[in-house]
C-alpha cells in the first residue's frame, strides 16, 4: 500500500534490487534500509541524493526570558543566527562538508529587527510568550509559523531538493519541546525534562517545575492546540515544513529532541507522515526516546552524544544517504559478477 508520504511499490523494487547486488543479503545493514526508505519516500526505485538542503528555523521564547530555564541568555539566539549566516557555525561547516545548501529562517528571533543577509525573514513576532503563565502563541501566530515552514518546503521542492535535514535554533527551546512531549504523551514533566545545553541537577529540577506549571494549566491536548499553547515559532515552522515536504516526496532527516517534538505534533496531526521521517541522532534529552517510540520511526542511526541542535546530527547523516543511494546506481549485481 502506498500513501502520499511513502510508495510501497518503489520501496519493494529498491529492496529487490538491493538484495540482488554483489554482496550477501543484508550485509550492509542499515545502509540498505536507508536506501529503501529513500526510494519509498521519493517514489522511485533508484533514489537520488544530488541536491540536499539543511533548513534551520530560529525563534525565541518568553519562558527563556522570564524563567531562567537555560544557562545561556536569550540574546544568544540572534548571535547564533548571524553566525549561521556568516557560515561559521557548526551546522554551516557540516552542511558544506556534506555538499548541502544551508537555509536559515527567522520566524521570531528577538534582536533581529532588521533583515540579515543570508537569513530568510519570516518573522511572526519577536519571540513567544511565557508558556508557564499562559498560551505561548495565538492560533493565528501558530498558523503563520506553520505557513513559513510550508513555504520553506515549497522553495526546496521548486529547487529540486531531494533530501531535507531539519534543525532549529532558540535558546531555551528544550523547554517547549519537553512541554509538548509531556502533553501529547500524557506524562509528567519529570519524565521528559533534561539538561538541555548544560543545566546542572538543580537547574533541571527548576526547569521541570516550570514545565509542570505549563502542563497544570490544562491546555489543549489535540496536536495543533497543544502546539499553539506550548510550542515555539521555530517548532511550528518545523511542523509546517514536514507536512509540506512529505507531500512533495522529499525525505526528511530529523535532528534531535526539539525537531522530534515537532515531528510528534506533525505525526499526531497526519499519521502517514511518519513514513517520510528518519531520525538522525539520539539525543541525551530523556524525552527523545519516548518521542521516537511514539513516532514509530526507525531508531536513530547515530548515537554520538550530540546535544548541539542546529541540524548538526541531521547534516552528518547526509553523506550516508548519498552512499545508500549510490549503491543502487553503481554497484554490480550478483548476476553480473557470476557471469564474468
Rosetta blueprint (number, residue, H / E / L):
1 X L
2 X L
3 X E
4 X L
5 X L
6 X E
7 X L
8 X H
9 X H
10 X H
11 X H
12 X H
13 X H
14 X H
15 X H
16 X H
17 X H
18 X H
19 X H
20 X L
21 X E
22 X L
23 X L
24 X L
25 X L
26 X L
27 X L
28 X L
29 X L
30 X H
31 X H
32 X H
33 X H
34 X H
35 X H
36 X H
37 X H
38 X H
39 X H
40 X H
41 X H
42 X H
43 X L
44 X L
45 X L
46 X L
47 X L
48 X L
49 X L
50 X L
51 X L
52 X E
53 X E
54 X E
55 X E
56 X E
57 X E
58 X E
59 X E
60 X L
61 X L
62 X H
63 X H
64 X H
65 X H
66 X H
67 X H
68 X L
69 X L
70 X L
71 X L
72 X L
73 X L
74 X L
75 X H
76 X H
77 X H
78 X H
79 X H
80 X H
81 X H
82 X H
83 X H
84 X H
85 X H
86 X L
87 X L
88 X L
89 X L
90 X H
91 X H
92 X H
93 X H
94 X H
95 X H
96 X H
97 X H
98 X L
99 X L
100 X L
101 X E
102 X E
103 X E
104 X E
105 X E
106 X E
107 X E
108 X E
109 X L
110 X L
111 X L
112 X L
113 X L
114 X L
115 X L
116 X L
117 X L
118 X L
119 X E
120 X E
121 X E
122 X L
123 X L
124 X L
125 X L
126 X L
127 X L
128 X L
129 X L
130 X L
131 X L
132 X L
133 X L
134 X L
135 X L
136 X L
137 X L
138 X L
139 X H
140 X H
141 X H
142 X H
143 X H
144 X H
145 X H
146 X H
147 X H
148 X H
149 X H
150 X H
151 X H
152 X H
153 X H
154 X H
155 X H
156 X H
157 X H
158 X H
159 X L
160 X L
161 X L
162 X L
163 X E
164 X E
165 X E
166 X E
167 X E
168 X E
169 X E
170 X L
171 X L
172 X L
173 X H
174 X H
175 X H
176 X H
177 X H
178 X H
179 X H
180 X H
181 X H
182 X H
183 X H
184 X H
185 X H
186 X L
187 X L
188 X L
189 X H
190 X H
191 X H
192 X L
193 X L
194 X L
195 X L
196 X L
197 X L
198 X L
199 X L
200 X L
201 X H
202 X H
203 X H
204 X H
205 X H
206 X H
207 X H
208 X H
209 X H
210 X H
211 X H
212 X H
213 X H
214 X H
215 X H
216 X H
217 X L
218 X L
219 X L
220 X L
221 X L
222 X L
223 X H
224 X H
225 X H
226 X H
227 X H
228 X H
229 X H
230 X H
231 X L
232 X L
233 X H
234 X H
235 X H
236 X H
237 X H
238 X H
239 X H
240 X H
241 X H
242 X H
243 X H
244 X H
245 X H
246 X H
247 X H
248 X L
249 X L
250 X L
251 X E
252 X E
253 X E
254 X E
255 X L
256 X L
257 X H
258 X H
259 X H
260 X H
261 X H
262 X H
263 X H
264 X H
265 X H
266 X H
267 X H
268 X H
269 X H
270 X L
271 X H
272 X H
273 X H
274 X H
275 X H
276 X H
277 X E
278 X E
279 X E
280 X L
281 X E
282 X L
283 X L
284 X L
285 X L
286 X H
287 X H
288 X H
289 X H
290 X H
291 X H
292 X H
293 X H
294 X H
295 X H
296 X L
297 X L
298 X L
299 X L
300 X L
301 X L
302 X E
303 X L
304 X L
305 X L
306 X L
307 X L
308 X L
309 X L
310 X L
311 X L
312 X H
313 X H
314 X H
315 X H
316 X H
317 X H
318 X H
319 X H
320 X H
321 X H
322 X H
323 X H
324 X H
325 X H
326 X H
327 X H
328 X H
329 X H
330 X H
331 X L
332 X L
333 X E
334 X H
335 X H
336 X H
337 X H
338 X H
339 X L
340 X L
